[in-house]
Amino acid sequence: MAHTNEAEYRAFISNKKNEALQSRIIVMPIPYNLKVSEEVKIYKKLIDQSDMHDVHIAPYALKAVSIFSILTRLKESRKQGMDLVKKMKLYDGEDVEGFKQKDVEELRAEAEGEGMSGIDPRYVINRISSALITQETKCINALDILRALKEGLDQHTSITKEDKEKYLNFLAIARKEYDEMAKKEVQRAFVYSYEESARTLFNNYLDNVEAYCNGVKIRDPITDEELDPDEKLMRSIEEQIGVSENAKKSFREEILIRLSSYARKGKAFDYNSHERLREAIEKKLFADLKDVVKITTSTKTPDPEQLKRINAVIDRLIKSHGYCPICANELLKYTGSLLNR
């Protein structure tokens, strides 16, 4: 039993001197991994087995580079509305608008030989090592690795000019995906500082949904006046997670059913009881606070109040999100620059 890569195999079978061996060979094509979450595990394992195991790697750094690796291995689909990013997410079990997991089988069937080419994990690990040597630091983030991958393309002897152009585009896509992850990470940590505001908004939404579904008025807690459910408030929250006008009724009814189910079991339906609703509340609050966040994360000379918020966010990132002081500060600076673009 032996293994090789496809290029070496093609060279072997093209050599007429190897005909006697070829008739005795059973070929088993083993493609590269095509799931982002599994690729992350591969890199973690290789790093743990190397001299880099004592280096801190910032959260989402390996995911960002895994996105790049998987994109280089995928083949374009002929399905209308399907691009490589959507395909990558579907392969990894994520929800993609307009498609379902049952489409994965069809996507694989039309992409013969998918995964037999592209960037291999060894190249990525070598570039991570290179980035560590260049940075001379005990912490490395997604941008450091993506930059190292870009610089390494010129030194990769088997990459053609055409492939290099494609790979540069994939690096740009991976960077864009990471930007969204970075903003979401700071969003969660920042909203934590305003958790009481998030809970108030959550309870206010529930009161309005309950009145809407039951066809009753809602009583203003200050004026005691009876009012119609606040449609503007409910839609401003629901739109954060893509709930359309046509789908709002079923979404609200789903919330009310979950609320009733919790009540029957004697459980409290709180801020963390519904994942999508919590995400919507956090996004809405973050959108309302966006100007505050922009100022807080990008100012060079924060005032005492801004400094207090920055320290609270950094503390949250370190304690609950897996960051170290170095990459937590870098994340805040980077997110500040993104929000100010």
C-alpha positions in Angstrom: 0.0 0.0 0.0 1.3 3.4 -0.9 0.0 7.0 -1.3 0.9 9.9 -3.6 -0.7 13.0 -5.0 -2.5 13.2 -8.3 0.3 15.0 -10.2 2.8 12.3 -9.3 0.4 9.6 -10.2 -0.3 11.1 -13.6 3.4 11.3 -14.2 3.8 7.7 -13.2 1.2 6.2 -15.4 2.4 8.2 -18.4 5.7 6.5 -18.2 5.6 3.4 -20.5 8.3 1.7 -18.4 5.8 1.3 -15.6 3.2 -0.7 -17.5 3.8 -3.9 -15.6 3.2 -2.2 -12.3 0.2 -0.3 -13.6 -1.7 -3.5 -14.3 -1.2 -4.6 -10.7 -2.4 -1.3 -9.1 -5.8 -0.7 -7.7 -6.3 3.1 -7.6 -8.4 4.7 -4.8 -8.9 8.5 -5.3 -9.0 10.1 -1.8 -10.1 13.8 -2.1 -9.1 16.5 0.3 -11.6 17.4 3.0 -14.4 19.7 1.9 -15.9 20.8 5.2 -14.6 24.0 6.9 -15.3 22.7 10.5 -13.3 19.5 9.7 -10.5 21.5 8.2 -10.2 23.5 11.4 -9.8 20.2 13.3 -7.0 19.1 10.9 -5.0 22.3 11.6 -5.5 22.1 15.3 -4.2 18.5 15.3 -1.2 19.4 13.2 -0.4 22.4 15.4 -0.7 20.4 18.6 1.8 17.9 17.2 4.3 20.6 16.2 6.5 23.1 18.0 3.7 25.7 17.7 1.5 24.1 20.3 2.4 26.7 22.9 1.5 29.7 20.6 -1.9 31.3 21.1 -4.0 31.3 17.9 -6.9 33.8 18.0 -10.4 32.5 17.7 -11.6 32.3 14.1 -8.1 32.4 12.7 -8.1 28.8 11.7 -11.7 29.1 10.4 -10.7 32.0 8.2 -7.8 30.0 6.7 -10.0 26.9 6.4 -12.5 28.9 4.3 -9.7 29.7 1.9 -8.5 26.1 1.7 -11.9 24.7 1.1 -12.7 27.3 -1.6 -9.6 26.2 -3.6 -10.9 22.6 -3.6 -14.5 23.2 -4.7 -15.8 23.2 -8.3 -18.3 25.7 -9.6 -21.9 24.5 -9.6 -24.3 24.7 -12.5 -27.3 25.2 -10.2 -28.9 28.7 -10.5 -28.1 31.0 -7.6 -25.4 28.7 -6.2 -21.9 30.2 -5.8 -18.8 28.6 -4.1 -19.4 30.3 -0.7 -23.0 29.0 -0.5 -21.8 25.6 -1.6 -19.0 25.6 1.0 -21.6 26.5 3.8 -24.0 23.9 2.6 -21.3 21.2 2.7 -20.5 22.2 6.3 -24.1 21.8 7.3 -25.0 25.5 7.5 -28.4 27.0 6.4 -28.3 28.8 3.1 -31.2 30.8 1.8 -32.9 29.2 -1.2 -31.2 25.8 -0.7 -31.5 22.8 1.7 -29.2 20.1 2.9 -30.9 17.7 0.5 -29.2 19.7 -2.3 -25.8 18.6 -1.1 -26.1 15.2 -2.7 -26.9 16.7 -6.1 -24.0 19.2 -5.8 -21.6 16.4 -5.1 -22.9 14.3 -8.0 -22.3 17.1 -10.6 -18.8 17.9 -9.3 -16.8 14.8 -10.4 -13.3 14.8 -9.0 -14.1 17.6 -6.5 -11.4 17.8 -3.8 -8.7 16.2 -5.9 -6.9 19.5 -6.3 -6.4 22.7 -4.3 -4.4 23.9 -1.4 -3.2 21.1 1.0 -3.0 21.4 4.8 0.8 21.1 4.8 1.1 24.3 2.9 -1.1 26.1 5.3 0.8 24.8 8.4 4.1 25.9 6.7 2.7 29.4 6.2 1.5 29.6 9.8 5.0 28.7 10.9 6.4 31.4 8.6 4.0 34.0 10.0 5.1 33.1 13.5 8.8 33.6 12.6 8.0 36.9 10.9 5.8 38.2 13.8 8.1 36.9 16.6 5.0 36.8 18.8 3.2 34.3 21.0 -0.1 35.1 19.5 -1.3 35.0 15.9 -4.6 36.1 14.3 -6.5 35.5 11.1 -5.1 38.5 9.3 -1.5 37.4 10.1 -2.2 33.9 8.6 -4.1 35.2 5.5 -1.2 37.6 4.8 1.3 34.8 5.1 -0.7 32.7 2.7 -0.8 35.5 0.2 3.0 36.0 0.4 3.6 32.3 0.0 1.7 32.0 -3.3 4.8 33.4 -5.1 6.9 30.7 -3.6 4.5 27.8 -4.4 6.2 26.2 -7.4 3.2 24.1 -8.5 0.7 27.0 -8.7 0.1 28.4 -12.2 -0.6 32.1 -12.9 -4.3 31.3 -13.5 -4.5 29.4 -10.1 -2.7 32.2 -8.3 -5.3 34.7 -9.5 -8.1 32.4 -8.3 -6.4 31.9 -5.0 -6.0 35.6 -4.4 -9.7 36.0 -5.0 -10.4 33.2 -2.5 -8.2 35.0 0.0 -10.2 38.1 -0.4 -13.4 36.1 0.1 -11.9 34.5 3.3 -11.0 38.0 4.5 -14.6 39.2 3.9 -16.0 36.2 5.8 -13.6 36.9 8.7 -14.7 40.6 8.8 -18.2 39.5 9.4 -17.1 37.1 12.1 -15.0 39.8 13.8 -17.8 42.3 13.8 -20.2 39.7 15.3 -17.7 38.8 17.9 -17.3 42.4 19.1 -21.0 42.8 18.8 -21.6 40.0 21.3 -19.0 41.2 23.7 -20.2 44.8 23.5 -23.8 43.9 23.9 -22.9 42.1 27.1 -22.0 45.5 28.6 -25.6 46.5 27.7 -27.2 43.2 28.8 -29.9 44.9 30.8 -30.9 46.9 27.7 -31.0 43.7 25.7 -33.3 42.0 28.2 -35.6 45.1 28.3 -35.8 45.1 24.5 -36.4 41.3 24.6 -39.3 41.6 27.1 -40.8 44.5 25.2 -40.8 42.5 22.0 -42.5 39.5 23.8 -45.2 41.8 25.2 -46.0 43.1 21.7 -45.9 39.6 20.1 -48.3 38.3 22.7 -50.7 41.1 22.1 -50.4 40.8 18.3 -51.0 37.0 18.3 -54.0 37.3 20.7 -55.5 40.3 18.9 -55.5 42.5 21.9 -54.2 46.0 22.9 -51.1 46.5 24.9 -51.1 48.8 27.9 -48.5 51.6 28.1 -46.7 51.1 31.5 -46.3 54.9 31.9 -49.5 56.5 30.6 -51.7 53.4 31.2 -53.1 54.0 27.7 -54.2 51.1 25.6 -52.3 50.9 22.3 -52.0 48.6 19.3 -49.0 46.3 19.3 -45.8 48.2 18.1 -45.4 46.9 14.6 -42.4 49.1 13.9 -40.6 47.8 16.9 -41.3 44.1 16.1 -40.3 44.5 12.5 -37.1 46.4 13.4 -36.0 43.3 15.4 -37.3 40.6 13.0 -35.6 42.2 10.0 -32.2 41.7 11.7 -32.4 38.0 11.0 -34.2 38.1 7.7 -37.8 37.4 8.7 -39.8 38.7 5.8 -43.1 40.5 5.9 -44.9 37.4 4.7 -43.1 35.2 7.4 -43.6 37.5 10.4 -46.9 36.0 11.5 -45.6 32.4 11.6 -42.4 33.6 13.3 -44.3 35.4 16.0 -46.7 32.5 16.5 -43.6 30.2 16.9 -42.3 32.5 19.6 -45.7 32.5 21.4 -45.9 28.6 21.2 -42.3 28.4 22.7 -43.3 30.9 25.4 -46.5 28.8 26.3 -44.5 25.6 26.3 -42.0 27.0 28.8 -44.8 28.3 31.0 -46.5 24.8 31.1 -43.3 23.3 32.2 -42.8 25.9 34.9 -39.7 27.3 33.2 -38.9 31.0 32.5 -38.7 32.0 28.9 -35.7 34.4 29.0 -33.2 36.1 26.8 -31.3 32.9 26.0 -34.3 30.7 25.4 -34.6 31.3 21.6 -31.3 31.4 19.6 -32.7 33.3 16.6 -34.6 35.8 18.7 -31.5 36.4 20.8 -29.4 37.0 17.7 -32.1 39.5 16.4 -32.1 41.4 19.7 -28.3 41.6 19.8 -28.1 42.8 16.2 -30.8 45.4 16.8 -29.2 46.7 19.9 -25.8 46.7 18.2 -27.3 48.6 15.2 -28.7 51.2 17.7 -25.3 51.4 19.4 -23.3 51.4 16.3 -22.2 55.0 16.5 -21.2 54.5 20.2 -19.2 51.3 19.2 -17.5 53.1 16.3 -16.3 55.9 18.6 -15.4 53.6 21.4 -13.3 51.2 19.3 -11.6 53.7 17.0 -10.7 56.6 19.3 -7.0 57.0 20.1 -7.6 58.9 23.3 -10.7 57.4 25.0 -12.4 59.3 27.8 -13.0 57.5 31.2 -16.4 56.2 30.1 -15.1 54.9 26.7 -12.1 53.3 28.5 -14.5 51.6 30.9 -16.5 50.1 28.0 -13.3 49.1 26.1 -12.0 47.3 29.2 -15.3 45.6 29.7 -15.4 44.3 26.1 -11.7 43.1 26.3 -12.4 41.4 29.6 -15.4 39.6 28.1 -13.4 38.6 25.0 -10.7 37.1 27.2 -13.0 35.4 29.8 -15.7 34.0 27.5 -14.5 34.1 23.9 -11.0 32.5 24.1 -8.9 35.6 23.3 -5.7 36.7 25.0 -5.0 40.4 25.7 -3.0 40.8 22.5 -5.5 39.5 20.0 -8.5 41.0 22.0 -6.9 44.5 21.6 -6.1 43.8 17.9 -9.7 42.7 17.3 -11.1 45.9 18.7 -8.8 48.0 16.7 -9.6 46.1 13.5 -13.3 46.2 14.1 -13.1 49.9 14.7 -11.5 50.4 11.3 -14.2 48.2 9.7 -17.0 50.2 11.2 -15.5 53.5 10.1 -15.2 52.5 6.4 
